[in-house]
Amino acid sequence: MSSSFDYQNQSVELPNSRRPGQTGLSMSRDEPFLGSRAYDPATKTYGGYTWQTYSEVVDRITRFGSGLLHIRESIFAETAGQQQEGPPARQWTLGIWAINRPEWTIAGEACSAYGLVSVGLYSTLGPDAVEYCLNHSECAIAVASADLVPHLIRNKEKLPLLKAIICMDSLKGGPAVPGMVSPGPVLRDWAKDKGLALYDWDEVEALGVTHPRPHAPAKPEDLYTICYTSGTTGTPKGAMVTHRNLIAVLAQADSVTPLYQHDTTISFLPLPHIFGRLVELFLFSTGGRIGYGCGDTLLLLDDLAQLQPTFLPAVPRLLNRVYAKVQQATVLAPGLLGMLARRGLATKLANLEAGLGNRHGFWDFLLFSKVRKALGGRVRLVLTGSAPITAEVLAFLRVAFCCEVIEGFGQTEGAGAGTNTEAGEVTAGHVGAPAACNELKLIDVPELNYLSTDKPHPRGEICLRGANVIAGYFKDTLKTNEAIDAEGWLHTSDVGQLNANGTITIIDRVKNVFKLAQGEFVAVEKIENTLATALPWIQQIFVHGDRVESSLVTIVVPEPDVFGPFAQKALRALLVAADDDDDNGAAGHAREGRQAEVTALLDQLENKDNNKGWGRVYQHPAVRKAVVAELDRVGRAGGLKGFEIPKNVYLESEAFSVDNGRLTPTFKIKRQPVVEEYRRVLTELYEEKSTKI
């Protein structure tokens, strides 16, 4: 006898039934809460994690918040004669500019404890964006790490509302080099000359001890944070996220993302982004541990090895890199290891598809227990979102790391929620059902031929409505009305398909749509997602079109380790073709020269001699032609029309990043700056066309 009833889950917790005292603090008062790794300048290495307990962190939140209120009142008392009105007692803004670290979280939660509003600034933001966000949000006080404090002082003239800076690091230390002046007094004098008060963190906590204030908890409708969306065009928009928004998301997340008191996570997703804040709030509510990375992506695996997290929030870009690295070391390895890995993987994938779970006593003992150590060895739950991830990668992660992988869809304007898969899900190609905190509907997008009446699957722009949807954008009624209609529906600009089982598949994007010369509408993000999810060697892809051109071209940043075998195959095919040519004249000598070049490139790839760079490999005509052919193959298999498939490609060896100005802090491509930077390349791609590669 079979039943659809889940006999392993016969009762559930009633939402909103927890009483005061059932918080993470009460459960884990003397347990580790926030952990970090100290840097030893002598050895230039990071040590193991040291921890602050829940009670210690709460005490620091109280001290810092009390000191913060005292500083704010002191500033305005000193300048009272110059002020038209005094500061509001609550809901004023505090800028926070630093990488993820315990002080970031303490400052943010001090805002919550005293009814203030945190304004997170990405550590990678340039001066112009920082100035805009601080001015727009009317920040009188900003908290920053020592490396960023000089930027604020230097640009004080452009920050007329800024009155005080709090440095997260001590300003009392001696000079780093004997005989040199200590930077603390220099910074203080510089700040004073600019009309700024400068405090270090310890001073603020000390002020909190001498001027203690009782907590002033927020109301549901109060702002928790202003999240500035790192838009790819135009100025950032400040999403007003309330406490009610976040409580709505957290209340439903408990049943989707089961976390427990002794779970541990790593905080490396930027805290100014709603995803990063939500992850920490999940752990706050359960009494779990949060360890902060070193801030260097090259040391992330070392952070994971030291921390051994059980819960890993990650964007697909990171998971794709993990997948590629593990594949190279296992199933793509030569000899006996590769053979065993392929057999073990096939067995576990078959079991997963048959509903037999993702664990296997023999293969886990022999192989996958070692693979798990790449993420610290204890990960049981991965949460991913923000971009598509392939079914192949999802299945591989589930069996290779013996963990659950939950995929979600959301955006800042919905406080990070929208849809999500469930624990135990083994299928892919969708982002789950609507979250319990919101409704979802599809509306027609006739210009792209997506209709809610489409058969067998309704399609249209995804709209969300619920307690998680923000009230709007700070001081921007026009943009608010564009995003949220009169009935409270948030228009996401993402196009979804409603599947037969009630899940949603993201299939397109309303924005970034343009016409080609012959009148066809093209949605480049859909094309990029289709190609990137089909080819694991694509690290990043930028598809470009021009209204005076009839075709598309693309820039691809390959994942070197995975792309190497593909390039080898293309180059070997060229050698085989050359061997079939019997020309012994001048053309034959030229052919021999080309063969020597190809042989040298193959040797470089065989020996993984990356010191010679990938430029010559990437720009070899045979490699580029093979890439164009592969894009055409997977594009057609993925349902793209002929005019949607790029006809020429440029392979870029330097990854797009925030530092080089090609990505936003949330790793979205800044389309117009990329077009401007690669204008000459794009023009040449159109001039070449694929037939002349």
N, C-alpha and C positions, 0 to 999 in steps of 0.2 A: 504494500500500500504506500502510495506517495502522497505528499502534502506540500503545499506552498508555505505552510506555517513554519516559522523558524523556532524550532524547539530549544535552541540554544540561547534564545533571547526572548523569554516569555513575559518579561515586564521591563518597563523603562522608567527612568527617573522623570518625574513631573517637572516640566520647565518652570523656572522661577520659584522652586520649592525649597531651595537651600536657605538656611537661616544664617544670620551673621555669626561668624565664628567658623564657618565651613570654608574659609578661604585658604589660599596657599599659605598665607602667613600663619594661620592657626594650626595648620597641619604640619608645617615645616619650620616652625619658629627658630629652632637652633640647628637647622640643616643647611647645607651649602645652597647658595642662591646665585650670586654673580661671581664668575671666575675669570681670571686673566693671567697672562704669562709675562713675567718680568724680563726685561732685556738687559743683558750683561754687556756693557760696552767693551770690557776687556777681552772677552772671548767672541764678541759679536754674534751671540746666540741667544735664543729665548729659552727660559727654563720651563718647568712644568707649571700646571695650573695651581694658583692659590685662590682661596675662596673667602667670600664674605657671606655670613649667614643672613637669613631673612630678617631676623631682629636687628642685626647690625645695619642692614641696608635701610630698613624703615627708620631707624634712628638718624641715619645720614640724610634721608629724604626730609625729615623734620628739621634737622639743623640747617640744611641747605635752603629749604623753603623759607624758614624763618629769617635767615640771613638775607635772602633775596628780597623779601618784603621790606626789611629794614633799609637795605640799600636803595630800593625804589623810593621809599618815603624820604630818605635823606637827600637824594638827588633833587627831588621836586621841592623840598623845603629850602634848599640852598638857592634855588632859582625861582622861588615863588613870585618874586617881583616881576619876573620876565614872563610868567605863565598867565594865560588868560583863564585857565581853569586847572584844577588839580587833577591828578591821575585817578582813574576809576579804582574802586576798592578791589575789584576782582575782574576776571576775564580780560586782563591785559596780556600782551604777547611777550614771549621770551624767545629770542633766536638761539638756535643750537647748531653750531658748525664744527663738525669733527667726524672722524671715522667712528665706527661702532666701538664703544668702550663702556665700562661700568658707569662712568660719570655722565655719559649721554643719557643712559636710562634713569639715573638718579635725578638729573635735572628735569627730564620729561615727566617723571612721576611726582616730583615736587610740584610741578604745575597742577597736576590732578589733585594733589592733597590740599592745595590752597586756592582752587578755583581759577587757575590761570590757563593760558593757551600756549602750548608749545608750537614753535615754527621750525621744523627741521630743514636744514640746508645741507645738500649733498657736499661731501668734502671735496669733490672734484669740480664743483661749480667755479666758473671764472668770476672775476670781480664784478663785471656788469650784471650778471644774474644775481649775485649775492646782494648787490646794492639795490636792485629792483625788489627782491623779496623782502629785505629788511625795511625798506621805505614803504612798500605797499602794505605790509602788515603792521606798520607803525611800531616797530620794536625800539624801545628805549634802552634795553639791556640785551646784550648778546653774550652767550657762553661759547668759547672757542678753545681748541687745542693750541698749544704754544706755537706750533708752526704756522698757524693761520692768524694769530693775533696781529702780527705786523701788517697784514693785508687790510685789516679793519682800521688800524691807526692811520696807515698811509692814505686811505681813501675817506677819511672823516669828512672832508668838505662835501663829498657826495652822499653823506649819510647824516643829514641835518637833525634827525630825530634821535640818533644814537647818543646816549649819555654815559654809558658805562660798559666795560668789557670785563668778563670774568674768565680768567685763564684756567683751564682744567688742570694745568701742571703748576708746580711750585715755581715762584719767582724769587725764592730766597736762596737757592743753591749757589755755591761758589762758581767761579769761572771754570769752564770746561778745560781750558788750557792754562797752565801756570803763567802768570804775568799778563794775562788778558783780562779785560774788564768783564765782570759778571753781567749777563744780559738782563737780569731783573731790573736793576736801577735804571738802566738805559731805556728799557721799554716804558717804565713808569714815567720817566722824565719826558719822553717823546709823547706819550699819551696825554700828560698834563699840558704840554705845549699845544696840543690839538684840542684841548677842552674836554678830555675824556677822563673819567675815573677808571683806574685799572686795579682789579683785585685778583688774587689767586684763589684757588679752590679752598684751601685751608682757612684763609681769612674769612671767607663767606660762612663756612661752617662754624668758625669761632664766633662770628657775629650772631649766628643762630643760637649759640649756647647762652650768650649774654642778653639776647633779645628774643626769647622763645615766643612762638605764636601757636595757638591751637589750630588744628586742621580745620579747613573750611570746605568740606566735600562739595563736589559739583552736583548740579541738578541734571536730570536727563537731557534737557534741551541745551545745556551749556556746551560750548565748543571744547573738544579735547585737543584738537590740533588743527592747524591750517596746513594742508598738504599741497605743496606747489607741484603741479603736474609738470614734468619735464617734457613739454611739448616739442615736437620735431620742427614746428614752425611757430613764429610769433612769440609773444611774451608768455611766461608761465601763468597759469590760472591757479588761484588759491582755493582748493576744495575745502569747505567748512565741514569737518567731521566732528559730530557730536558724541557725547557719551552714550546717548540712546542708540546711535548708529552702531557703535562697537559692541555694546551689550547684546544687541540683536544678533550680530554675527557670532559672538562667543557662545550665546545660548544655544544656537543650532549646531555649532562646530563640535560640541562635546560628543555628539552622537556620530559624527562623521570622522573626526580625527581623534580617536581615543588616546588621550594622554593621561599619565598617572604620576603620582607623587615622586617617584624615583626616576622619572624620565629626564634625559639630558639632551640639550640641543646646542648648536653652535650659532652664534649671532654674527653673520657676515653679510646677509642681505641688507642693503642700506636702510638705516632706521628712518630717514626722511620719507621712505616709501611705505605705503600702507601695509604691504606684505610683511616687511620687516617688523613693523610695530605689532601687527596681529600675532605673529609667531611668539614674540615676547609675552604678550598678554595671555596667550594660551598657557604658557608655562607659569605665569604669575598665578593663574586661577587654580592650578593643580598642585602647586608646591614643588615644581621641578627645578632643575638647574639650567643656567644659561652660561655658557662659556664663550668668551670673545676671542675671535681670531687675531692674529698679529697685524692684520691690515695689509698683508702682502699676499697676493693670490698665489705666488710661487711657493709660499709656505703653508697653503691651505691643507694639503695632505698631511703635513707634519702636525698642524693644529688638530686635525681629526684623529691622528694616531695618539696624541697626548690626551685628548678629551674623551675619546671613545663614546660619541653621542649615540643615543637610541632613536632620536627623531631628527631627520635631516630635511629642512626646507631648502629647495634648490630650484633654480631656473633651468629650463631645458638645455641652454647653452652649456652649463656646467655638466649636466648629466650626459650630454652627447660626448663631451671630452672624456669623461670617466669611461663611458662605453667604448670609445675608440682605443683608449689606453689599455683597458682590460682585454679587449679583443686581440690586440697585438700581442699581448703576453700569454694568451691562452689559445683560443680557437684558430688564430692565424699563425701561431708559432710552428716552427718546423719540427719534424721528427715525432718521437713518441708522445711528447707533451701535447703537441697540437692534435694528434689523433685521439688521445684520451679526452682532451677538453671538448673536442667536437662531439664525441660519443656521449659524454656526460651531459653536455648542453642539450643535445637532441632528446635524451631520455627525460630530462627535467622539463623541457618545453612540452613534450608529449603529455607528461603527467599534469602539467598546468592546464593544458587545453582540455584534458579529460576530467578536470575537476578534482584531481587527486592532490592538490596543494603544490607548494613550491619548495618542499624539502625532500631530500632523498638521503637516507642514512649512509649508503656507500659513497656516492659521488660527493656529498657534502664533506665527508671525512677525508676523502682522497684529494679533493681539488678545491671545492668552493668555500671551505672554511678559510683557506688561504686567501682567496679572492676577497672575502668579506673584510679582511684586515686593511684593504686599501681605503676603506671608509671608517677605520677604527675598530672594526670587528663586532660591534654591537647594534648596528642600525637595524631597527625592526619596522620603521615607518618612514617613507619618503613622501613629501608633499611638494608638488610641482605645479606651476602655472605660468602665465604671462606670455607664452608662445607655444606653438604646436610641438608635439614630440611623437616620434614614429611608433607604430605598434611593435616594430622589431626591437627598438631600444627599451620600451616599457617591459616587454616580455623578458628580455635579457636581464634587466635590472632585478625583476622579481625573482628569477631563478638563480642568478649569479650571486646576489646578496641575501637571498632567502628573506625578503622583506616585502611588506605591502607598499604599493605605490599608488597614491591618491592624486588625481589630476583635477584641477579646478579652472574655472573661468570667472574673472571678476575684474573690476577696475576701481580706482580710487573713489569715483563718484558713487559706488555702491559699497563703500567701506571694505573693499576687497572681496566681497561675496557676489555670487551670481548663480553659478551651478557648480556641482562637484560630483565626482564618482564616490563610491562607497568602499570602505575597507572590505577586502575579499573579492573585489572586481578583478577579473582576469582578461576581459576584452579590452580593446583599444579603438581608437578612431572616433571617440566622442569625449565630451567633458562632463558627462553625468547629467543628472536631472536638476531642476531648479532647487536652489538652497531653500531650506525651510523658512528662512527669514524674508523671502521675497516671492512675489508672483513674477511670471515671465510671459510675454506675448511676442508674436512675430507680426510685423507690419510690412505691407507690400513695398518693394523697391522696383517699380516698373522699368526704370531706365536700365536696370541690370537683369531684367526678366526673372526676378524672384517674387513669387506671389504666395500669400498665405493659403491660397486655394490649390496650390500645386499638388499633384498626385504622383506617386503614393506618399510623398513626404512634403508637408508644408514647409515653405522657405520664406525668409524675410529678415528684416532688421530686428535684432533682439532688443526688447525693451524690458526694463525691470521696475518693479514698484514694491516698496516695503519699508519697514522700519530702518533698514540699513542704508537707504538712499539719502544722500546728503541734502541739506536745505538749499545749497547752491554754491556759487563761487563768491569769494569775499570781494565786496565792492565792485561787482560786475553783474548787474541785472541782465544785461543783454545776453551774455554768454550763458547765464543761468537759464534764461527762457529758451535759448536754443537747445540746451541739453535736457531740460526737464519740462514737460508740458503741463498744461493746466490741470490734468488729472493725476499728476504726480508720477508719470512714467518717465524713467530715465532712458533716453535714446542712446544706445551704446556705440552706434556706427559699425558694429559687427553684424555680419549676416550669418544666421544660423539655420540649420535644418532640423526639424523635429522627426526623430526616428520612431520606428514602430513601438519600441519598448519605452518610449517617453524620455529618452536621453536627447541631448543636443549635440550636434556636430557643427563646429565653426567652419564655414565654407568660403567666406569672403569678407570684404571690408568695404563699407560705403565710401569712406574717404580714400584719397589717393587714386581716384578714378579719372582717366582722361581719354581723349579721342586720338586715334592715329589718323594719318593723312587720308585714309580711305573711309573714315567715319566709324570704325569699330571702337566701342568702349572697352577699355582695358583697366582692370583692377590689379595693380602691381603686387600688392601684399598677398593676394590669393596666389598669384603665380610664384612669388618667392617662397611661400609656405609649402606649396605643392612640390617644388623642386628640392627645397632644403630637407623636407621630411623624407623624401625618397632616396636621397643620396647621402650616406653618412660621412662622406669626405668633404661635404660642404660645411665649412665652419660659419661663414657669413655670405650672404648674397644680396646684391643690389641690382634690381631690374630697372632699366631706364627706357623711356619712350619719348618721342618728339612728335608734335602735331604735324610737322612737315615731312615726317618719315612714315613709311608703311610697315615698319617692323620694329622689334625690340632688340636691345643689346643688354649685356649684363656684365657686372664685375663680381667675381667670385673670389673669396678668400678660402683656400682649401685648408683642411686639417692635415698637416704634412704627413703624419704617421700613417693615416688611412689612405691618403691620396697617392703615396709612393707606389704601391703595387699597381694602381690604375695607370699611372704615368709609365711605369716599366712596360706594361702590356702594350701601350700605344707606341712606345719607342721600339720595342722588339718587332712589332708588326712592320714598322718602317724598314728595319734591317732585312726582314724576310723579303719584302717587296724589292729592296735594292739588290739582293742576291739573285733574284730572278731576271735582273736586267743584264744583258750580255754586251752592252756598249763598252768598247775598249778605247775610245778616242778621248778627246778633251772632256766630253760629258762624263766619260767614265772616271777620269781623274777627279772631276768635281764631285762625282758620286762618292768616291773613296774618301774625300775630305769630309763629306757630310756623314758618312758611316763612322769615321773616326770621332767626330763630334758626338754622335749618338752613343757610341761605345763608351766614351768618357762620361756621359751623363748617366748611362746605365751603371757604370762602376761606382759613381757617386751615390746612386740610389741603393745599390747592393750593399755598399759599405756604410750607408747612413752617414755620409760625410757632409753634415749640414753646415760645416764651417765654410764650405764653398757657396753657400746660399742656394735658395731655390729659384732665383730669378731666371737663370738659363733654362731650367726645366720647365718652369711655368710658361715661359714665352716661346718655347719651341713650337713651330707650326703644327707638328704632328700631335702634340699633347693638346693644344687648343682645339684642333679639329675633332679630336676624340671627345673632348668635353662637350662641344656643341652637339655632337651626335648623341651623346648620353643624355644631355638635357632634352633633346628632341624625343628620345625614346621614353624616358620616364614622364615627360610632360604629356605625351599622348596617352600613355597608360593611366595617367592621373586625371584624364578628362579635359586637358587643356586643348583649346582650338589652335589651329596652325598659326594664326597671327598672335597668339599669346605666348608662343615659344620663342625665346631669344635666338637670334640668327648669328650672333657673334659674341665672343667672350674675351674679357681681359682677366688674367689670373694675377691677383695681388698677393704678395708675400707678407706685407705688413697688415696685421689684423686691425679692423676698425676698433677704436677705443674711445673712451671719454677724453683721455689725455690728448689724442691727436685731433679731437674736435669732430669725429665722424659719428659718435654715438652720444645719446643723451645719458644722464646718470642711471636711467633704468634700461640701458642697453638697446634702445631703439635707434634705428638709423636716422640721422639728421639729413633728410633727403636733399634739401637745397644746398647746404654746405658741401655735401659730397658731389653734387652736380657741378658746382663751381670749381672744386678742387680737381676734379677729373674731366673738366671740359675738353681738354685736348685729347685725352684718351677716348672719350665717348665720340668725339668727332672722327677720330681715326677708325674706330670700330665701324661706324657707318660708311666711311669711305672704303674700307676693306671689304665689308660684307663677308659672309662665311666662305664664299667660293674662292676668296683670295688669301685666306689664311696660309 
